[in-house]
Amino acid sequence: MGIFDSIARGLGSLRPLSYAELEDEREALRQRYVSSDTIRESSILYDRLRRYDIEMTRRANEVYERDNPDATTRHREHGWYLPNDD
């Protein structure tokens, strides 16, 4: 990790972490969330879990876009992903 990654991590950014580190930290956080005693603590941990989920989803989307550069979403006459059998 470079100095900028260290600074970003110190400020709470999840980007400098590798995917394996991200999964490990998320699992430890999830276990703390499950065993939390107070609503306040569980609420704070839930918000932190959500940050990890958002970062993991962002990374998965980047990989998908890299692997499938010409991918488009399907739009049908009646809306997104709805069948046309009327």
N, C-alpha and C positions, 0 to 999 in steps of 0.2 A: 504494500500500500504506500502510495506517495504522500507527500505532505498535504496536498489538497484533499485527498481521500480521508486523511486523518481529521482534518478540520471539518469536512462535511459530515463525517460520522459523529464527531463531537457535537455538532449542531443538530443531530437527530436524523440525518439523511440515511436512507436504506440503500441507496444506489451503489456505494462502494463495496457492499457485501457480495460475495459470490452466491450463486443459487443454493448451494449446499449449506452455507452459513445462514442464509436467510431462512431456509426450511428448519434448521436446527433451532435457531432463536425463536421462530414462530411456534414450534412445538413446545419449547420450554415455557413460553408465554401462555400458550393454550392450557397447559397443565396448571399454571398458576391461576388462570381464569376459572377453571373448573373447580379448583379447591378454595377459591376466595370466600371469605366469610361475610363481608359487608357489601351492600349494594353499591356504595361509592367506589370501593376497590374494583368490583367486577365491572362497573361502568367504565372506569379508566382503562382497565385491561382490555375490554371489548373494543374501545376506540383504538388502542394500540394494535390489536389483532387486525382490525379493519385496515390500518395502514399497511401492514404486512401483506394482506390479501390484495390490496390495490397495487402494490409494487410487484407482486408475483404475477398478477394479471397483465400489468403493463409489459413485463418482460416476455410473457407468453405471446402477447399480441405482436410485439416486435419480431419475435422469432417467426411467427406465422407470416407476417408481412414480408420478411426477408425470403422465406421459402416459397411464397406464392405472390410474386409481385403483380400479377395480372388478375388477382382475385377481385370479384365484384359481388355485392350483395344481391340477392334475388328479390325482385319486387314484382308482385303479381297485381292483377287488376283490383282485387279486393283487399289489398294490404300486404304487409310484410309476412312472408312465409305462410300465407293462408291458401288453402286449395282453391282451384278454379272450378270445382264441380258443383255448379248450381243447378 
